[in-house]
Amino acid sequence: MSDLRTLVDGLNQKISEGKILEAFEEYYSDDVVMQDNDYPARIGKEVNRQYEEAFVNGLTEFRGAKLKNTLVSDGITISEWWFDYTHKDYGVRNYTQVSAQRWKNGKIVEEKFYYNN
C-alpha cells in the first residue's frame, strides 16, 4: 500500500502545482474510465485528455486548490479537494470535490468525481 500512497501523493502534488495535464499523462491508464457525478462516463485516455485540456484551457482565473484528505486502501484512493476558480463555461466555482480512483499496475484505470453542481 505504501507504493500506492507514493503514487497518489505524486498525483496530488502535481494537481496542487497546477500541473493537471502533466499528472494526467503520467498517472492515467490508456483505457481509463472517468465520470463526473452521474453524467455519462468517458472511456479511454484520448477522450478524457480532450476533456481535461478543455477544462484547463477554459480557466480564466485560478484562486486556489487545497488537498484536504487522502485515503488509501487496497487498489483504491480517495482524495478530498477544495477548489476556487473561474471558468469560461462554468463561471465562478468554489466547492469541495471528492475523487475516487481505482489503480492497476501503477496507473488509474477508473476515476469518479463527486461534487455539487
N, CA, C and O atoms as a DFTB+ gen file, in Angstrom:
468 C
 N C O
     1  1       0.821      -1.196       0.000
     2  2       0.000       0.000       0.000
     3  2       0.864       1.258       0.000
     4  3       0.417       2.310      -0.458
     5  1       2.087       1.167       0.504
     6  2       2.941       2.355       0.521
     7  2       3.251       2.809      -0.902
     8  3       3.385       4.008      -1.143
     9  1       3.368       1.871      -1.859
    10  2       3.591       2.263      -3.247
    11  2       2.416       3.068      -3.764
    12  3       2.600       4.064      -4.465
    13  1       1.202       2.641      -3.422
    14  2       0.004       3.356      -3.843
    15  2      -0.041       4.730      -3.180
    16  3      -0.447       5.707      -3.810
    17  1       0.365       4.812      -1.938
    18  2       0.431       6.102      -1.240
    19  2       1.398       7.034      -1.971
    20  3       1.102       8.215      -2.151
    21  1       2.547       6.511      -2.391
    22  2       3.526       7.308      -3.126
    23  2       2.942       7.804      -4.442
    24  3       3.134       8.963      -4.812
    25  1       2.233       6.933      -5.146
    26  2       1.614       7.309      -6.421
    27  2       0.577       8.415      -6.234
    28  3       0.623       9.429      -6.931
    29  1      -0.348       8.229      -5.309
    30  2      -1.413       9.227      -5.135
    31  2      -0.844      10.538      -4.597
    32  3      -1.336      11.613      -4.941
    33  1       0.175      10.459      -3.765
    34  2       0.815      11.691      -3.288
    35  2       1.472      12.439      -4.449
    36  3       1.403      13.666      -4.515
    37  1       2.107      11.705      -5.360
    38  2       2.713      12.330      -6.535
    39  2       1.668      12.974      -7.428
    40  3       1.855      14.094      -7.903
    41  1       0.570      12.269      -7.657
    42  2      -0.547      12.800      -8.440
    43  2      -1.082      14.077      -7.810
    44  3      -1.224      15.094      -8.488
    45  1      -1.377      14.028      -6.524
    46  2      -1.952      15.178      -5.837
    47  2      -0.991      16.362      -5.780
    48  3      -1.422      17.514      -5.824
    49  1       0.297      16.087      -5.683
    50  2       1.296      17.164      -5.692
    51  2       1.258      17.910      -7.023
    52  3       1.282      19.140      -7.055
    53  1       1.199      17.162      -8.113
    54  2       1.139      17.791      -9.439
    55  2      -0.133      18.627      -9.579
    56  3      -0.089      19.735     -10.112
    57  1      -1.258      18.108      -9.106
    58  2      -2.515      18.859      -9.172
    59  2      -2.394      20.142      -8.347
    60  3      -2.825      21.211      -8.779
    61  1      -1.805      20.024      -7.157
    62  2      -1.614      21.199      -6.292
    63  2      -0.772      22.269      -6.976
    64  3      -0.973      23.463      -6.750
    65  1       0.164      21.843      -7.806
    66  2       1.054      22.762      -8.513
    67  2       0.433      23.275      -9.812
    68  3       1.053      24.058     -10.531
    69  1      -0.791      22.835     -10.111
    70  2      -1.453      23.256     -11.344
    71  2      -1.025      22.468     -12.572
    72  3      -1.349      22.843     -13.699
    73  1      -0.301      21.379     -12.357
    74  2       0.195      20.556     -13.474
    75  2      -0.804      19.434     -13.785
    76  3      -0.456      18.253     -13.773
    77  1      -2.035      19.825     -14.061
    78  2      -3.119      18.865     -14.252
    79  2      -2.881      17.972     -15.469
    80  3      -3.043      16.755     -15.390
    81  1      -2.502      18.568     -16.576
    82  2      -2.307      17.786     -17.796
    83  2      -1.082      16.877     -17.683
    84  3      -1.089      15.753     -18.184
    85  1      -0.046      17.363     -17.031
    86  2       1.152      16.540     -16.801
    87  2       0.799      15.341     -15.912
    88  3       1.236      14.219     -16.168
    89  1       0.009      15.591     -14.872
    90  2      -0.429      14.500     -13.985
    91  2      -1.251      13.483     -14.759
    92  3      -1.094      12.276     -14.573
    93  1      -2.131      13.975     -15.632
    94  2      -2.971      13.090     -16.431
    95  2      -2.113      12.160     -17.286
    96  3      -2.362      10.955     -17.329
    97  1      -1.114      12.704     -17.961
    98  2      -0.255      11.882     -18.831
    99  2       0.515      10.837     -18.028
   100  3       0.699       9.708     -18.485
   101  1       0.958      11.211     -16.847
   102  2       1.812      10.327     -16.052
   103  2       1.052       9.228     -15.312
   104  3       1.538       8.101     -15.214
   105  1      -0.132       9.543     -14.792
   106  2      -0.776       8.632     -13.847
   107  2      -2.006       7.894     -14.373
   108  3      -2.548       7.040     -13.672
   109  1      -2.457       8.203     -15.584
   110  2      -3.701       7.599     -16.066
   111  2      -3.446       6.549     -17.135
   112  3      -2.606       6.729     -18.017
   113  1      -4.193       5.440     -17.041
   114  2      -4.092       4.323     -17.967
   115  2      -4.675       4.691     -19.328
   116  3      -5.521       5.579     -19.426
   117  1      -4.225       4.013     -20.366
   118  2      -4.749       4.251     -21.720
   119  2      -6.239       3.940     -21.833
   120  3      -6.936       4.526     -22.660
   121  1      -6.722       3.027     -21.011
   122  2      -8.143       2.640     -21.083
   123  2      -8.950       3.186     -19.894
   124  3      -9.963       2.607     -19.504
   125  1      -8.491       4.296     -19.332
   126  2      -9.140       4.885     -18.153
   127  2     -10.601       5.228     -18.437
   128  3     -10.961       5.647     -19.538
   129  1     -11.428       5.037     -17.412
   130  2     -12.834       5.427     -17.452
   131  2     -13.014       6.505     -16.381
   132  3     -12.720       6.283     -15.207
   133  1     -13.501       7.678     -16.804
   134  2     -13.686       8.789     -15.871
   135  2     -15.127       9.259     -15.922
   136  3     -15.779       9.212     -16.965
   137  1     -15.616       9.720     -14.759
   138  2     -17.011      10.135     -14.678
   139  2     -17.168      11.242     -13.652
   140  3     -16.553      11.205     -12.586
   141  1     -18.003      12.237     -13.982
   142  2     -18.369      13.300     -13.052
   143  2     -19.778      13.025     -12.555
   144  3     -20.715      12.934     -13.348
   145  1     -19.929      12.892     -11.242
   146  2     -21.238      12.627     -10.633
   147  2     -21.958      11.535     -11.420
   148  3     -21.398      10.461     -11.641
   149  1     -23.203      11.801     -11.849
   150  2     -23.954      10.782     -12.595
   151  2     -24.011      11.070     -14.088
   152  3     -24.852      10.515     -14.795
   153  1     -23.118      11.935     -14.575
   154  2     -23.025      12.177     -16.010
   155  2     -22.467      10.930     -16.686
   156  3     -21.871      10.087     -16.016
   157  1     -22.646      10.796     -17.995
   158  2     -22.107       9.612     -18.686
   159  2     -20.594       9.494     -18.513
   160  3     -19.881      10.498     -18.503
   161  1     -20.117       8.270     -18.378
   162  2     -18.687       8.012     -18.237
   163  2     -17.969       8.303     -19.551
   164  3     -18.524       8.120     -20.635
   165  1     -16.724       8.759     -19.432
   166  2     -15.858       8.981     -20.591
   167  2     -14.849       7.837     -20.614
   168  3     -14.177       7.580     -19.616
   169  1     -14.742       7.155     -21.745
   170  2     -13.924       5.945     -21.823
   171  2     -12.717       6.172     -22.724
   172  3     -12.851       6.608     -23.867
   173  1     -11.536       5.870     -22.189
   174  2     -10.302       5.950     -22.960
   175  2      -9.521       7.220     -22.675
   176  3     -10.096       8.265     -22.371
   177  1      -8.212       7.117     -22.778
   178  2      -7.339       8.237     -22.430
   179  2      -7.499       9.407     -23.397
   180  3      -7.446      10.561     -22.970
   181  1      -7.693       9.139     -24.689
   182  2      -7.799      10.226     -25.672
   183  2      -9.031      11.083     -25.404
   184  3      -8.936      12.310     -25.393
   185  1     -10.178      10.460     -25.188
   186  2     -11.418      11.197     -24.905
   187  2     -11.261      12.011     -23.624
   188  3     -11.655      13.176     -23.570
   189  1     -10.687      11.397     -22.600
   190  2     -10.508      12.085     -21.323
   191  2      -9.450      13.176     -21.407
   192  3      -9.562      14.194     -20.724
   193  1      -8.429      12.983     -22.229
   194  2      -7.410      14.026     -22.423
   195  2      -8.072      15.276     -23.009
   196  3      -7.796      16.390     -22.564
   197  1      -8.943      15.095     -24.004
   198  2      -9.636      16.236     -24.614
   199  2     -10.481      16.967     -23.565
   200  3     -10.519      18.197     -23.542
   201  1     -11.143      16.221     -22.717
   202  2     -11.970      16.806     -21.657
   203  2     -11.101      17.604     -20.675
   204  3     -11.446      18.725     -20.302
   205  1      -9.979      17.017     -20.263
   206  2      -9.070      17.677     -19.324
   207  2      -8.464      18.933     -19.948
   208  3      -8.357      19.964     -19.285
   209  1      -8.068      18.852     -21.219
   210  2      -7.497      20.015     -21.900
   211  2      -8.528      21.143     -21.998
   212  3      -8.194      22.311     -21.795
   213  1      -9.768      20.797     -22.306
   214  2     -10.829      21.807     -22.405
   215  2     -11.053      22.480     -21.051
   216  3     -11.262      23.691     -20.981
   217  1     -11.008      21.685     -19.972
   218  2     -11.167      22.252     -18.636
   219  2     -10.032      23.233     -18.334
   220  3     -10.278      24.381     -17.964
   221  1      -8.801      22.778     -18.493
   222  2      -7.632      23.605     -18.166
   223  2      -7.602      24.856     -19.040
   224  3      -7.343      25.951     -18.540
   225  1      -7.862      24.709     -20.333
   226  2      -7.802      25.846     -21.247
   227  2      -8.946      26.825     -21.023
   228  3      -8.868      27.971     -21.467
   229  1     -10.008      26.396     -20.343
   230  2     -11.142      27.264     -20.056
   231  2     -11.009      28.063     -18.772
   232  3     -11.831      28.936     -18.494
   233  1      -9.979      27.772     -17.988
   234  2      -9.782      28.513     -16.737
   235  2      -9.392      29.950     -17.046
   236  3      -8.436      30.196     -17.781
   237  1     -10.135      30.900     -16.482
   238  2      -9.799      32.305     -16.675
   239  2      -9.147      32.894     -15.427
   240  3      -8.408      33.875     -15.517
   241  1      -9.414      32.304     -14.269
   242  2      -8.761      32.704     -13.025
   243  2      -8.716      31.502     -12.100
   244  3      -9.725      30.828     -11.893
   245  1      -7.541      31.238     -11.545
   246  2      -7.384      30.122     -10.612
   247  2      -6.935      30.695      -9.281
   248  3      -5.808      31.175      -9.153
   249  1      -7.819      30.645      -8.286
   250  2      -7.534      31.254      -6.983
   251  2      -7.001      30.256      -5.964
   252  3      -6.394      30.658      -4.971
   253  1      -7.216      28.959      -6.190
   254  2      -6.664      28.025      -5.230
   255  2      -7.201      26.617      -5.334
   256  3      -8.298      26.370      -5.834
   257  1      -6.385      25.705      -4.841
   258  2      -6.747      24.302      -4.692
   259  2      -6.055      23.811      -3.433
   260  3      -4.874      24.082      -3.218
   261  1      -6.784      23.098      -2.614
   262  2      -6.188      22.593      -1.380
   263  2      -6.639      21.149      -1.165
   264  3      -7.832      20.846      -1.160
   265  1      -5.666      20.278      -0.991
   266  2      -5.951      18.890      -0.674
   267  2      -6.321      18.817       0.803
   268  3      -5.536      19.208       1.667
   269  1      -7.522      18.315       1.088
   270  2      -7.998      18.266       2.471
   271  2      -7.733      16.909       3.125
   272  3      -7.355      16.850       4.295
   273  1      -7.928      15.822       2.379
   274  2      -7.748      14.466       2.914
   275  2      -7.427      13.505       1.790
   276  3      -7.829      13.711       0.645
   277  1      -6.698      12.450       2.127
   278  2      -6.456      11.349       1.192
   279  2      -6.575      10.034       1.961
   280  3      -6.006       9.868       3.040
   281  1      -7.319       9.120       1.382
   282  2      -7.450       7.777       1.939
   283  2      -6.867       6.785       0.947
   284  3      -7.075       6.911      -0.260
   285  1      -6.138       5.799       1.453
   286  2      -5.536       4.783       0.604
   287  2      -5.975       3.421       1.105
   288  3      -5.843       3.112       2.289
   289  1      -6.498       2.608       0.199
   290  2      -6.926       1.257       0.538
   291  2      -6.305       0.304      -0.477
   292  3      -5.336       0.659      -1.150
   293  1      -6.844      -0.879      -0.591
   294  2      -6.303      -1.890      -1.485
   295  2      -6.677      -1.572      -2.936
   296  3      -7.754      -1.949      -3.399
   297  1      -5.792      -0.882      -3.645
   298  2      -6.032      -0.544      -5.039
   299  2      -6.942       0.645      -5.257
   300  3      -7.279       0.964      -6.397
   301  1      -7.349       1.308      -4.181
   302  2      -8.275       2.436      -4.277
   303  2      -7.733       3.606      -3.469
   304  3      -7.234       3.434      -2.356
   305  1      -7.838       4.805      -4.049
   306  2      -7.505       6.018      -3.309
   307  2      -8.680       6.986      -3.422
   308  3      -9.394       7.011      -4.424
   309  1      -8.858       7.775      -2.377
   310  2      -9.900       8.800      -2.358
   311  2      -9.257      10.085      -1.871
   312  3      -8.609      10.118      -0.824
   313  1      -9.446      11.144      -2.649
   314  2      -8.894      12.446      -2.277
   315  2     -10.014      13.465      -2.202
   316  3     -10.896      13.507      -3.060
   317  1      -9.966      14.291      -1.158
   318  2     -10.942      15.365      -0.977
   319  2     -10.223      16.683      -1.224
   320  3      -9.194      16.966      -0.610
   321  1     -10.774      17.482      -2.127
   322  2     -10.175      18.739      -2.545
   323  2     -11.120      19.894      -2.323
   324  3     -12.339      19.719      -2.320
   325  1     -10.556      21.084      -2.134
   326  2     -11.289      22.334      -2.209
   327  2     -10.719      23.089      -3.400
   328  3      -9.503      23.214      -3.537
   329  1     -11.607      23.597      -4.267
   330  2     -11.198      24.358      -5.453
   331  2     -11.880      25.710      -5.476
   332  3     -13.017      25.851      -5.026
   333  1     -11.176      26.712      -6.007
   334  2     -11.728      28.049      -6.181
   335  2     -11.161      28.599      -7.493
   336  3      -9.964      28.864      -7.597
   337  1     -12.040      28.770      -8.499
   338  2     -11.583      29.249      -9.798
   339  2     -12.751      29.861     -10.571
   340  3     -13.912      29.744     -10.177
   341  1     -12.413      30.511     -11.673
   342  2     -13.409      30.990     -12.623
   343  2     -13.112      30.308     -13.957
   344  3     -11.964      30.251     -14.397
   345  1     -14.153      29.799     -14.585
   346  2     -14.029      29.070     -15.846
   347  2     -14.960      29.706     -16.870
   348  3     -16.075      30.104     -16.533
   349  1     -14.512      29.802     -18.109
   350  2     -15.311      30.467     -19.149
   351  2     -16.653      29.782     -19.383
   352  3     -17.609      30.442     -19.790
   353  1     -16.751      28.469     -19.136
   354  2     -18.011      27.743     -19.344
   355  2     -18.829      27.564     -18.065
   356  3     -20.056      27.489     -18.124
   357  1     -18.162      27.494     -16.912
   358  2     -18.850      27.169     -15.657
   359  2     -18.994      28.354     -14.713
   360  3     -19.696      28.261     -13.706
   361  1     -18.333      29.472     -15.028
   362  2     -18.413      30.645     -14.167
   363  2     -17.543      30.503     -12.926
   364  3     -16.578      29.740     -12.905
   365  1     -17.911      31.262     -11.887
   366  2     -17.163      31.247     -10.626
   367  2     -17.515      29.968      -9.872
   368  3     -18.687      29.671      -9.642
   369  1     -16.490      29.221      -9.494
   370  2     -16.704      27.961      -8.763
   371  2     -15.865      27.958      -7.496
   372  3     -14.677      28.279      -7.526
   373  1     -16.488      27.594      -6.385
   374  2     -15.804      27.458      -5.105
   375  2     -16.498      26.289      -4.415
   376  3     -17.628      26.431      -3.948
   377  1     -15.840      25.142      -4.346
   378  2     -16.524      23.935      -3.893
   379  2     -15.541      22.859      -3.420
   380  3     -14.333      22.951      -3.639
   381  1     -16.087      21.863      -2.781
   382  2     -15.332      20.684      -2.366
   383  2     -15.674      19.545      -3.323
   384  3     -16.831      19.349      -3.694
   385  1     -14.650      18.807      -3.710
   386  2     -14.817      17.674      -4.618
   387  2     -14.113      16.464      -4.025
   388  3     -13.040      16.583      -3.434
   389  1     -14.722      15.309      -4.190
   390  2     -14.093      14.050      -3.804
   391  2     -13.820      13.271      -5.086
   392  3     -14.704      13.129      -5.931
   393  1     -12.614      12.774      -5.228
   394  2     -12.293      11.924      -6.376
   395  2     -11.898      10.547      -5.851
   396  3     -11.034      10.410      -4.984
   397  1     -12.557       9.535      -6.405
   398  2     -12.278       8.136      -6.049
   399  2     -11.578       7.487      -7.240
   400  3     -12.081       7.519      -8.364
   401  1     -10.415       6.901      -6.980
   402  2      -9.604       6.326      -8.052
   403  2      -9.330       4.852      -7.789
   404  3      -8.998       4.451      -6.674
   405  1      -9.477       4.060      -8.841
   406  2      -9.097       2.645      -8.802
   407  2      -7.812       2.519      -9.621
   408  3      -7.757       2.947     -10.774
   409  1      -6.788       1.929      -9.017
   410  2      -5.460       1.824      -9.622
   411  2      -5.165       0.380     -10.022
   412  3      -5.608      -0.565      -9.368
   413  1      -4.410       0.230     -11.108
   414  2      -3.938      -1.090     -11.536
   415  2      -2.597      -0.890     -12.228
   416  3      -2.474      -0.057     -13.126
   417  1      -1.608      -1.641     -11.817
   418  2      -0.261      -1.564     -12.397
   419  2       0.293      -0.137     -12.390
   420  3       0.925       0.296     -13.354
   421  1       0.053       0.583     -11.302
   422  2       0.621       1.912     -11.137
   423  2      -0.086       3.025     -11.894
   424  3       0.415       4.148     -11.951
   425  1      -1.247       2.728     -12.478
   426  2      -1.998       3.729     -13.243
   427  2      -3.453       3.749     -12.783
   428  3      -3.975       2.747     -12.293
   429  1      -4.093       4.894     -12.946
   430  2      -5.524       4.999     -12.641
   431  2      -6.300       4.409     -13.805
   432  3      -6.132       4.824     -14.952
   433  1      -7.159       3.428     -13.496
   434  2      -7.985       2.805     -14.532
   435  2      -9.434       3.284     -14.452
   436  3     -10.197       3.150     -15.409
   437  1      -9.801       3.841     -13.303
   438  2     -11.162       4.341     -13.098
   439  2     -11.100       5.515     -12.136
   440  3     -10.392       5.467     -11.130
   441  1     -11.851       6.578     -12.450
   442  2     -11.929       7.706     -11.528
   443  2     -13.323       8.306     -11.615
   444  3     -13.872       8.508     -12.698
   445  1     -13.874       8.583     -10.446
   446  2     -15.177       9.249     -10.388
   447  2     -15.069      10.451      -9.472
   448  3     -14.499      10.381      -8.383
   449  1     -15.634      11.565      -9.943
   450  2     -15.622      12.820      -9.189
   451  2     -17.008      13.064      -8.620
   452  3     -18.012      12.896      -9.312
   453  1     -17.057      13.461      -7.352
   454  2     -18.318      13.768      -6.672
   455  2     -18.256      15.221      -6.189
   456  3     -17.340      15.600      -5.460
   457  1     -19.235      16.025      -6.601
   458  2     -19.278      17.430      -6.195
   459  2     -20.674      17.973      -6.441
   460  3     -21.446      17.397      -7.208
   461  1     -21.001      19.098      -5.781
   462  2     -22.280      19.780      -6.010
   463  2     -22.171      20.619      -7.261
   464  3     -21.139      21.241      -7.512
   465  1     -23.224      20.639      -8.041
   466  2     -23.207      21.436      -9.294
   467  2     -23.579      22.873      -9.019
   468  3     -23.619      23.688      -9.941
